[in-house]
Structure formats: C-alpha cells, structure tokens
Amino acid sequence: ADWQARNWFRGTEAHNSPMIDGAEINRMPRPEWLWYLADDAQPEIRQWSTSADVDMLCAAHSGYRRLAQPVTPVRCVLLEKSAHRLIVADGFEGEGEHDVRITHTFAPGIAVEAMQAGVWRLKAGDTSFRMILSAPDDWDAELGNASFSPSYGVRLETAALLFRRQGTLRPLVVAVIPDRDA
C-alpha cells in the first residue's frame, strides 16, 4: 500500500551497490509503475572461481553507461572460507567527476562501532569482526541507520555505513576479518 516505500526498497540505495550521480541502476519511468523497471543494467561476469576454500566473483553492469559521462561499476567479492574473511572491491571504469555513494546495510542485530578512521567493529552476539577500509582518505564514511525489508510489507531498522566520494573515480575496497586476526 505504500508505493514510496516500495520504490525505495527496489532502488539502488537499498541494495548495497554503488549509486553514481544519484541515478538508479535501472530507471523507474513512473513512480506508480510499481512492477516495472527499465532494463538498463545488463550484467557481465568477468571472473568466477570457486574452490574448497576460496570463492571469487568479479562482475560489472551497464546501468550507468547512459550517463553523460558513462561509468561501468566493477565489483569483485572474495570469500576466504577457512579464515572467515570477506573482501569487497568496487572499481569504476570511466572518466570525469562523479558523486559516488555506496551503502553497506548490515543484517538486523549487528552492532557497528567506529574504532578509528576507516575501521569499524561489527558484533553479533559473542562474535566480532573488523571492517577495514583500504583508503580512508579517498572516501567519506558515515555510520547511521537504514531500513531493511526481509519480506514485502516488513520494515526493520538496522545499522549502515555510507561511503561517499565526490570527484574523480577511485576504488573502494573493504575487508571484513575476524577481530582476533586484526
């Protein structure tokens, strides 16, 4: 019944992916068309590998090639299973000055605490990790709240980190590692 909430939850910012210049990955031609999105973002798998210990995926999409200064976001995710380490690297192919926002919304129940510039403690019960930003001078980071929807019509509040950069394109790399290994 809440079309504004429906549109927000299907939008880019609700999906932990880069938003370039305030544009949606897939345009919403009319706000009342609640079940339609333009088919702007064609995915491209650039590399995929899996083993008993490491999974890696690098992928891109064409959703921002329609901008006046086209950008192709490229995300690589590496999961090292035995060490419980996760690396998420966002790179950008393109030129010019852009406003890039990347929200990392955490699952409900995850406590997030800022430790120092570019380092946060993530805690779930007795388990804690550190989230470490590779280049804190290149990105502004803000800890706040976000909405999470586990199913249609359900909204929960949770913690989120918003990374923002205004200017030339620079990569954003975050690592999530067990606190004991930090």
C-alpha positions as CSV (number, residue, x, y, z in Angstrom):
1,A,0.0,0.0,0.0
2,D,3.0,2.3,0.5
3,W,4.2,3.0,-3.1
4,Q,7.1,5.3,-1.9
5,A,8.4,2.5,0.4
6,R,8.0,0.0,-2.4
7,N,10.1,2.2,-4.8
8,W,12.8,2.9,-2.2
9,F,13.2,-0.8,-1.4
10,R,13.6,-1.7,-5.1
11,G,16.0,1.2,-5.7
12,T,19.8,1.2,-5.8
13,E,20.5,2.6,-2.3
14,A,18.6,-0.3,-0.7
15,H,20.9,-2.9,-2.4
16,N,24.4,-2.2,-1.1
17,S,25.6,-1.3,-4.6
18,P,27.3,1.8,-6.0
19,M,25.0,4.7,-6.9
20,I,26.5,7.1,-9.4
21,D,25.4,10.7,-9.7
22,G,22.1,10.0,-7.9
23,A,20.9,7.8,-10.8
24,E,19.2,4.4,-10.3
25,I,20.9,1.4,-11.9
26,N,17.6,0.7,-13.7
27,R,15.4,3.7,-14.2
28,M,11.8,3.8,-12.7
29,P,10.0,5.5,-15.6
30,R,6.9,6.4,-13.5
31,P,6.6,6.1,-9.7
32,E,3.1,4.5,-9.9
33,W,4.5,1.6,-12.1
34,L,5.4,-0.5,-9.1
35,W,6.3,-3.6,-11.0
36,Y,8.3,-2.1,-13.9
37,L,12.0,-1.1,-14.2
38,A,13.8,-0.1,-17.3
39,D,16.3,-2.8,-18.5
40,D,19.4,-0.5,-18.2
41,A,21.8,-2.8,-16.3
42,Q,23.0,-5.7,-18.3
43,P,25.2,-7.9,-16.0
44,E,28.6,-9.1,-17.1
45,I,30.5,-11.8,-15.3
46,R,34.2,-11.0,-15.7
47,Q,35.7,-13.7,-13.5
48,W,34.3,-16.5,-11.3
49,S,36.1,-19.2,-9.5
50,T,35.4,-21.5,-6.6
51,S,37.3,-24.0,-4.6
52,A,37.0,-25.7,-1.2
53,D,38.5,-22.6,0.5
54,V,38.1,-19.5,-1.8
55,D,35.2,-18.2,-3.8
56,M,35.7,-15.2,-6.1
57,L,33.4,-13.3,-8.3
58,C,34.1,-10.2,-10.4
59,A,31.2,-8.7,-12.2
60,A,30.1,-5.4,-13.9
61,H,26.9,-3.9,-15.3
62,S,25.9,-1.3,-17.9
63,G,23.4,0.6,-15.8
64,Y,25.4,3.8,-15.8
65,R,26.6,3.8,-19.4
66,R,23.6,6.0,-20.2
67,L,25.1,8.9,-18.1
68,A,26.6,12.0,-19.9
69,Q,29.9,10.7,-18.6
70,P,29.4,6.9,-18.7
71,V,30.6,4.7,-15.8
72,T,30.9,1.0,-15.5
73,P,31.0,-0.2,-11.9
74,V,33.0,-3.4,-11.4
75,R,32.6,-5.3,-8.1
76,C,34.9,-8.2,-7.0
77,V,33.9,-10.3,-4.0
78,L,36.4,-12.7,-2.4
79,L,35.4,-15.1,0.4
80,E,38.1,-17.0,2.2
81,K,36.0,-19.6,3.9
82,S,38.5,-21.2,6.4
83,A,39.7,-17.8,7.6
84,H,36.2,-16.2,7.6
85,R,37.5,-13.2,5.6
86,L,35.5,-11.3,3.0
87,I,36.8,-8.6,0.7
88,V,34.6,-6.4,-1.4
89,A,36.3,-4.3,-4.0
90,D,34.4,-1.7,-6.1
91,G,36.2,-0.3,-9.1
92,F,34.9,2.2,-11.7
93,E,35.7,2.4,-15.4
94,G,35.0,5.9,-16.7
95,E,36.2,9.5,-16.7
96,G,35.2,12.8,-15.2
97,E,33.9,14.0,-11.8
98,H,31.1,12.0,-10.2
99,D,29.2,11.7,-7.0
100,V,29.5,8.0,-5.8
101,R,27.6,6.6,-2.9
102,I,27.9,3.0,-1.6
103,T,25.8,1.9,1.3
104,H,26.6,-1.2,3.3
105,T,23.5,-2.1,5.2
106,F,24.0,-4.7,7.9
107,A,21.7,-7.5,9.0
108,P,19.4,-6.7,11.9
109,G,21.2,-7.4,15.2
110,I,24.7,-6.5,14.0
111,A,26.2,-3.7,16.2
112,V,28.6,-1.4,14.4
113,E,31.1,0.7,16.3
114,A,33.6,3.2,14.8
115,M,37.1,2.4,16.1
116,Q,39.3,4.8,14.1
117,A,39.2,6.4,10.6
118,G,38.4,3.6,8.2
119,V,37.9,0.8,10.9
120,W,34.7,-0.4,12.4
121,R,33.9,-3.3,14.8
122,L,31.0,-5.5,13.7
123,K,29.5,-7.5,16.5
124,A,26.9,-10.3,16.5
125,G,26.5,-11.8,19.9
126,D,29.9,-13.1,21.1
127,T,31.4,-12.9,17.5
128,S,33.1,-9.8,16.3
129,F,34.8,-8.7,13.1
130,R,36.5,-5.6,11.9
131,M,35.5,-3.9,8.7
132,I,38.6,-2.1,7.3
133,L,38.5,0.5,4.5
134,S,41.6,0.4,2.3
135,A,41.9,4.1,1.6
136,P,40.0,6.2,4.2
137,D,41.4,9.5,2.8
138,D,39.7,8.8,-0.6
139,W,36.2,8.3,0.8
140,D,33.9,9.9,3.4
141,A,32.3,7.4,5.7
142,E,29.2,7.9,7.8
143,L,27.7,5.4,10.3
144,G,24.0,5.6,10.5
145,N,20.7,3.7,10.3
146,A,18.9,2.2,7.3
147,S,15.7,0.3,6.7
148,F,15.9,-3.4,5.9
149,S,13.0,-5.4,4.5
150,P,13.2,-9.2,4.9
151,S,9.8,-9.6,3.1
152,Y,7.2,-7.5,1.4
153,G,5.4,-5.1,3.8
154,V,8.0,-5.6,6.6
155,R,10.5,-2.8,7.6
156,L,13.2,-3.2,10.2
157,E,15.8,-0.6,11.2
158,T,19.4,-1.6,11.2
159,A,22.9,-0.1,11.1
160,A,24.5,1.0,7.8
161,L,27.8,2.6,6.6
162,L,27.5,5.1,3.8
163,F,30.7,5.6,1.8
164,R,30.7,8.7,-0.4
165,R,33.1,10.3,-2.8
166,Q,32.7,13.4,-4.9
167,G,35.3,13.9,-7.7
168,T,37.3,11.6,-9.9
169,L,36.6,7.9,-9.7
170,R,38.6,5.9,-7.1
171,P,38.2,2.3,-5.9
172,L,36.6,1.4,-2.6
173,V,37.9,-1.8,-1.0
174,V,36.6,-3.1,2.3
175,A,37.7,-6.2,4.2
176,V,35.7,-7.9,6.9
177,I,38.0,-10.1,9.0
178,P,37.7,-11.8,12.4
179,D,38.6,-9.4,15.2
180,R,41.2,-11.9,16.5
181,D,43.1,-11.6,13.2
182,A,43.1,-7.8,13.1
